[in-house]
Amino acid sequence: MNEDPKVFHLQDLLPQSLDEIVRANRDKFRLAFATAEEMKSLERDIPSGGPVRHTLEGWNVLMMHATAGGKMQSVPKLLGGVEGTGQSWMSSTVKAIDLDTGLVHTENSLYRVVGPRSFEPSVHLLLHVCVFLNQRGAGPFLGIPEFFY
């Protein structure tokens, strides 16, 4: 490893956790996995039968907590890897989750989740969150590392 302080290493740019994604204005925006209470507030019965967009593994509900004008708003997104391909995926806003059937209803689609919630996202999922936030223009304000694919 090069000890020259002018040389940076790609590894130094990669977030190792959700907490390392937002690097500026952390009082205005925070990422976290849904708490038990937040998950409970999303629980609803979802009837099966509709077309499932993707089945996700290594999944969790990512909460995007934004504060503006002294008020906090939290937006839940489903985050995981597409079963069979491992493609990183983040959904539109979660509207309901039915853990008994493994179904998650979002603003735009119906998903199936398999396996337990994952609290240790892969580096691919972390980079996907960075790309998602940068594509929406929030990256510079929040100090999010820029990755594109």
C-alpha positions as CSV (number, residue, x, y, z in Angstrom):
1,M,0.0,0.0,0.0
2,N,1.3,3.4,-0.9
3,E,2.0,5.7,2.1
4,D,2.1,8.9,0.0
5,P,-0.6,11.2,1.4
6,K,-1.3,12.5,-2.1
7,V,-2.3,9.0,-3.4
8,F,-5.8,7.9,-2.5
9,H,-7.1,4.4,-2.8
10,L,-10.4,3.4,-4.3
11,Q,-11.2,1.5,-1.2
12,D,-11.1,4.8,0.7
13,L,-14.0,6.2,-1.4
14,L,-16.3,3.2,-1.0
15,P,-18.8,3.4,1.8
16,Q,-18.6,0.4,4.1
17,S,-22.0,1.0,5.7
18,L,-25.2,3.0,5.2
19,D,-23.8,5.6,7.7
20,E,-20.8,6.3,5.5
21,I,-22.9,7.3,2.4
22,V,-24.1,10.7,3.6
23,R,-21.0,12.8,4.3
24,A,-22.3,16.3,4.4
25,N,-25.5,18.0,5.9
26,R,-26.1,14.9,8.0
27,D,-28.4,17.0,10.2
28,K,-30.7,17.3,7.1
29,F,-30.6,13.7,5.7
30,R,-30.0,10.3,7.2
31,L,-30.2,6.7,6.0
32,A,-31.1,3.8,8.2
33,F,-32.7,0.4,8.0
34,A,-36.3,0.5,9.3
35,T,-36.7,-0.1,13.0
36,A,-39.1,-2.7,14.3
37,E,-41.7,0.1,14.9
38,E,-41.3,1.5,11.4
39,M,-41.7,-2.0,9.9
40,K,-44.8,-2.6,12.1
41,S,-46.3,0.7,10.7
42,L,-46.0,-0.7,7.2
43,E,-47.5,-4.1,7.9
44,R,-50.7,-4.8,6.0
45,D,-52.4,-7.9,4.4
46,I,-51.5,-8.0,0.8
47,P,-53.5,-10.4,-1.3
48,S,-51.4,-12.6,-3.6
49,G,-52.3,-12.9,-7.2
50,G,-50.9,-9.8,-8.8
51,P,-47.8,-9.8,-11.0
52,V,-44.6,-9.7,-9.0
53,R,-42.0,-7.5,-10.5
54,H,-38.9,-9.1,-8.8
55,T,-38.1,-11.5,-6.0
56,L,-35.5,-9.9,-3.8
57,E,-33.0,-11.6,-1.5
58,G,-30.6,-9.9,1.0
59,W,-33.4,-7.4,1.4
60,N,-34.3,-4.7,3.9
61,V,-36.4,-1.6,4.1
62,L,-34.2,1.5,3.8
63,M,-35.5,4.6,5.5
64,M,-34.6,7.9,4.0
65,H,-35.1,10.5,6.8
66,A,-35.1,14.1,5.5
67,T,-35.5,17.2,7.7
68,A,-36.7,20.5,6.2
69,G,-38.2,23.5,8.0
70,G,-37.9,21.7,11.3
71,K,-40.0,18.8,10.2
72,M,-38.7,15.3,9.4
73,Q,-40.2,13.1,6.7
74,S,-39.3,9.5,6.3
75,V,-39.6,7.6,3.0
76,P,-39.2,3.8,3.0
77,K,-37.6,2.0,0.0
78,L,-37.2,-1.7,-0.5
79,L,-33.5,-2.5,-1.1
80,G,-32.1,-5.9,-2.1
81,G,-30.6,-8.1,-4.8
82,V,-32.7,-9.6,-7.6
83,E,-32.9,-13.4,-7.0
84,G,-31.0,-15.3,-9.7
85,T,-29.0,-12.3,-11.0
86,G,-27.9,-10.5,-7.9
87,Q,-28.7,-7.2,-9.6
88,S,-28.9,-4.4,-6.9
89,W,-32.4,-3.0,-6.7
90,M,-34.2,-0.2,-4.9
91,S,-37.9,0.2,-5.2
92,S,-40.3,3.2,-5.3
93,T,-41.8,4.1,-1.9
94,V,-43.0,1.1,0.1
95,K,-46.7,1.4,0.9
96,A,-47.3,-2.0,2.6
97,I,-45.4,-5.1,3.6
98,D,-46.8,-8.5,4.4
99,L,-44.1,-10.7,6.0
100,D,-46.5,-13.7,6.2
101,T,-46.7,-13.9,2.4
102,G,-43.4,-12.2,1.7
103,L,-45.0,-9.5,-0.4
104,V,-44.2,-5.9,-0.5
105,H,-46.4,-3.3,-2.3
106,T,-44.8,-0.1,-3.5
107,E,-46.1,2.9,-5.3
108,N,-45.4,1.2,-8.6
109,S,-45.0,-2.5,-8.2
110,L,-45.4,-5.7,-6.1
111,Y,-42.3,-7.5,-4.9
112,R,-41.6,-10.8,-3.2
113,V,-38.9,-10.9,-0.5
114,V,-37.2,-14.2,0.5
115,G,-35.0,-15.0,3.4
116,P,-34.5,-12.8,6.5
117,R,-33.9,-9.1,6.5
118,S,-30.2,-8.3,5.8
119,F,-28.6,-5.7,8.1
120,E,-25.2,-5.9,6.3
121,P,-25.7,-4.7,2.8
122,S,-23.2,-5.7,0.1
123,V,-20.9,-3.1,-1.3
124,H,-22.9,-3.3,-4.5
125,L,-26.1,-2.3,-2.7
126,L,-24.3,0.6,-1.0
127,L,-23.0,1.8,-4.3
128,H,-26.5,1.5,-5.7
129,V,-27.8,3.8,-3.0
130,C,-25.1,6.3,-3.9
131,V,-26.0,6.1,-7.6
132,F,-29.7,6.5,-6.8
133,L,-29.2,9.6,-4.7
134,N,-26.7,11.1,-7.2
135,Q,-29.1,10.6,-10.1
136,R,-31.8,12.5,-8.1
137,G,-29.5,15.4,-7.7
138,A,-29.0,15.0,-3.9
139,G,-25.3,13.9,-4.1
140,P,-23.5,17.2,-4.0
141,F,-25.6,18.6,-1.2
142,L,-25.2,15.4,0.9
143,G,-21.5,14.8,0.0
144,I,-22.4,11.4,-1.5
145,P,-19.5,9.8,-3.4
146,E,-20.1,9.7,-7.1
147,F,-20.4,6.3,-8.7
148,F,-22.0,5.7,-12.1
149,Y,-23.0,2.6,-14.0
